[in-house]
Amino acid sequence: MKHKFSQLSDIISQRRTIKPQQMNGKPIDDEIVHQLLRLADWAPTHGRTEPWRFFVFAQEKVKQFCTDHAVMHRAAHPEKSSDDVFQKLSNMGDNASHIILVAMRRGHLPKIPVIEEIAATAAAIQNILLGAQSLGIAAYWGTGGSVLHHEMKDYLQLGEQDHVLGTLYLGYADIPAKEGLRNIPMSEKVKWM
């Protein structure tokens, strides 16, 4: 039992964000991405609403999404979309193998608070990130550009009460992960009652 805890502890504490530009372009087998999505599907969910929805882009669809995102962002937010921002969004996935947009689709049980549906979807994302870490896959959870705006919901054909929680870029990286650190001591975050 202690060994399993130790393995899980290592996966959690060693997980790091690797930016898409740091990925090397090596493709991930689609079956591995399916495995990560199956892990996500085991996130906790109040009332079994399972609100997470995944929109997976692979191969040439990665570039198509990045281009669509840049165009969408420029049209909706011209004041925030300089040429540099447009190029950054257009090229964001150049070295990634897969992009997964993750959304919370509001369930059929209105008694369940929205925050719980969002939290469940965030837990599904964390399952993907931890699974990726265990397999040596680099991952980045991004919310830039138009990801959190209504135009992305329209792009994904989501409802008014649904929310996009982010874009996951998955790939491989040649660089070692940086050592982790925490800025606030646990003693300031925990109060035993």
MOWO-V902861 format. One record per residue. RES is the residue in one letter. PHI is phi in whole degrees, 0 to 359 (999 if undefined). OMEGA is omega in degrees with one decimal (999 if undefined). Layout:
BEGIN
res,phi,omega
RES,PHI,OMEGA
RES,PHI,OMEGA
END
This chain:
BEGIN
res,phi,omega
M,999,-179.5
K,298,-179.8
H,298,178.8
K,297,178.0
F,298,-179.8
S,297,177.6
Q,298,179.6
L,296,178.3
S,301,178.3
D,297,-179.5
I,299,-178.4
I,292,-173.8
S,284,-179.7
Q,263,179.3
R,295,179.9
R,224,173.3
T,279,173.6
I,242,-177.4
K,293,-177.5
P,304,179.9
Q,293,179.9
Q,270,178.6
M,282,-172.1
N,255,177.3
G,86,178.7
K,294,-177.3
P,286,172.2
I,264,177.0
D,298,-179.5
D,304,-179.7
E,296,177.2
I,294,177.5
V,296,174.6
H,301,178.7
Q,298,178.4
L,297,178.8
L,292,176.1
R,293,174.2
L,297,179.8
A,301,-176.5
D,293,178.6
W,262,176.2
A,295,176.8
P,294,-177.4
T,211,179.9
H,290,179.3
G,70,-178.7
R,52,179.3
T,285,179.0
E,44,-170.3
P,282,-176.4
W,288,174.4
R,225,-174.9
F,238,177.9
F,242,-169.7
V,258,177.0
F,243,179.7
A,225,178.0
Q,53,-176.2
E,292,179.2
K,290,176.5
V,298,-179.5
K,296,179.1
Q,300,178.7
F,298,-177.7
C,299,177.0
T,295,178.2
D,302,-178.7
H,296,179.5
A,297,179.3
V,296,179.5
M,300,-177.8
H,294,179.4
R,297,-178.9
A,292,-175.6
A,275,-174.6
H,224,-176.5
P,301,179.7
E,291,-178.7
K,252,-173.4
S,245,173.9
S,292,176.7
D,300,178.8
D,296,179.1
V,295,179.1
F,301,179.6
Q,294,179.8
K,299,179.4
L,294,-179.7
S,297,-173.9
N,257,-173.5
M,304,-176.6
G,262,-174.9
D,305,-178.3
N,253,-179.8
A,273,176.0
S,274,-177.5
H,224,170.2
I,236,177.1
I,236,170.6
L,273,-176.9
V,242,-179.2
A,231,171.1
M,260,175.1
R,263,-177.6
R,300,-176.2
G,281,-176.6
H,271,-179.7
L,248,-176.5
P,296,178.8
K,290,178.9
I,279,-177.9
P,298,179.6
V,304,-178.7
I,301,178.8
E,289,177.5
E,291,177.1
I,293,179.3
A,298,178.5
A,297,-179.9
T,292,176.1
A,296,176.5
A,296,176.3
A,297,177.0
I,298,179.7
Q,300,177.1
N,300,177.7
I,297,-178.2
L,298,179.5
L,289,175.3
G,298,178.1
A,299,178.8
Q,302,-177.6
S,295,-178.7
L,257,180.0
G,75,179.6
I,262,177.2
A,282,-177.5
A,216,177.8
Y,221,177.7
W,256,-176.3
G,244,178.2
T,227,-175.7
G,282,-179.6
G,64,-178.6
S,259,-174.1
V,305,-175.5
L,265,-175.1
H,257,-175.3
H,301,-178.6
E,294,176.1
M,288,175.4
K,300,177.7
D,296,179.7
Y,303,-178.4
L,268,-180.0
Q,57,178.0
L,265,179.7
G,277,-177.6
E,300,-177.8
Q,272,178.7
D,277,179.8
H,221,170.2
V,275,-178.9
L,259,176.9
G,154,178.7
T,244,175.4
L,258,174.0
Y,259,-179.5
L,239,178.5
G,185,175.1
Y,243,179.2
A,224,178.3
D,270,-177.0
I,276,176.2
P,286,177.8
A,291,177.4
K,288,176.3
E,290,-177.8
G,279,175.3
L,208,175.2
R,236,-176.1
N,272,-175.6
I,247,-179.9
P,297,178.8
M,304,-178.3
S,298,177.9
E,269,-177.5
K,253,-174.3
V,235,174.1
K,231,177.4
W,284,-177.6
M,259,999
END
